[in-house]
Amino acid sequence: MSNGKASAATPIEPVVGVTSALTTKSALAAVAPATHYDGTDDWTIPPAVLRHEYFVEVTTSLAAALEELNTRMMAKKDHRLITKKRQRPFGGKTVPAGFIGVWDRNGRPVIATRNGNYWNFSFRHAWKGTYELTMPIDCLGLTTVMVGQSEAAVVLDPSNRVFIVRNSGFAAFGAQGRFRVVAIVDTLNLGNEHAYYEDNDRKNGRILGWKREVAITIKSDAGPTQVTLATFFLVPANNTLILQRGNELMVLKAGQHVITNPTTSFRGFLTLGERQTTFKTQPAYTVEGVPVILRVNLRYQIQDPLLLTAHYDGPLQALSNPAQSAVNSVVSRLSYQQFMRAKSIGGDVPDHHMETWLESFKTECLRDLREQAVTYGIIVHSFDVLDRELEGALGRDLELQSEQVLRNQMQATQIGLQNHIMTETQRGKLATAQVEAEQRKTVADADYYVATKKSDAQYYEVLKQAEAEAESSALRTTQEAKNILALAEAKANEVQMLSKAYGEVPEGHAQRMQLSQFEVEKRKVLPKSTIYFEGGSGSSQAGVVSGFETGAGWALAQSTIGQSSTATRK
């Protein structure tokens, strides 16, 4: 297959931090940034395809593109694409809204673009079915497709040229060869099965990018063969994509990319961020010939991805040999005692006669590694030793001796720590006893204070109660004396008033009152039916006067006695 001439690809921006080594040449590859490559990031329809007489790009709607395709076919005296059948109220074949109906007329398509019922009175028209406008259609040489903003359609034209359609669509008819929609790809989600991981670790590795190939199967004498038509890439932020065409390398920045040129090959994904890795070095020999294996932590950052890819496929391949070379260079100048003198990797026992081996690594090993890594476009930030291990029988014996020394040091340290803990425990108990004594003293003081306050309150209460009783007794005595005086005065007034009343009674009045009382008592004894007769008029008049006087005297006496009793009670 051959690809047609594509439009200019998106210019590649320079990578931040690219050095002058980008312009250097080597016997293996010409390292230079890509500025223009056909078939790379070409998302437009090639002009050769647009010039096809029966190819209509969708600008407004797919129905309008079909109308335009029908007009072109009629202008070329070709068969009519859109049927002249009228819509019927019932019966026939039903075309729903959003679909087109297709009839087969002598191996050519005849379509109905409007929804409704259609009757077929022609023996040459055979019903093929209905097709949804939003889905790719490939029927009797008629091809249509519509894709959204994040979708891309991989299409083969009648000349087997590959092109990409994104955020658009087309309607085409191929009388001699057809347009074929091979696949529709979601450029924002290429799928986890197409992800590339750092160090090929799909479980814990970091995703460097996604790559998906779109291929077709071709039958040949050797059997079915897979042929790649287009390759889609999705590059995360701060990562890059490295491609190779011939002897040239090109780097593509983060984003969505597609390649339709078969001469372009994939080299890999690289990250421009700071990374670190831990690995064991090969055995390095000390001055005495003792093999030492170091477990180191390497922290680095890719500065020039093109310069790195020109020599290696990844940063670890580029750093492994320089790291081993730097380790050999430093270890070969150190003695075994310098390695074993350290209590731990974090620091050595002070020695005024020689430099510690960890400091040697920080100075010499890191400097040598940086000098070699920069030639491959890599900056090394740190090269730290995490652990060391002696290899071989001699190394094992020395390791056992060293472990025994360390064990003795640990035991001594542990004993000292236990003694310190016991001392501090006794100090803590003494401090606790002092605190408890202070607490007991405080409680005793508080109880004494409460008891003192309680006795003072009881004494004050008794004193106040005695004062209240004395005052109450005095008030009661005073009131009784006043009552006696008032009663004596009332008695005196009563006697005086009785004397006065008796003195004011007329002479002979008491005798008459007694006689009148006898008369009243006598009459009460007589029955109620007794009839009284008066004597003469003189006696009658005298009796009335006498009764009136008697009643008046009695009333006066009763009034006087009542007043005297009231005064006496007061």
Disulfide bonds with the S-S distance in Angstrom:
none
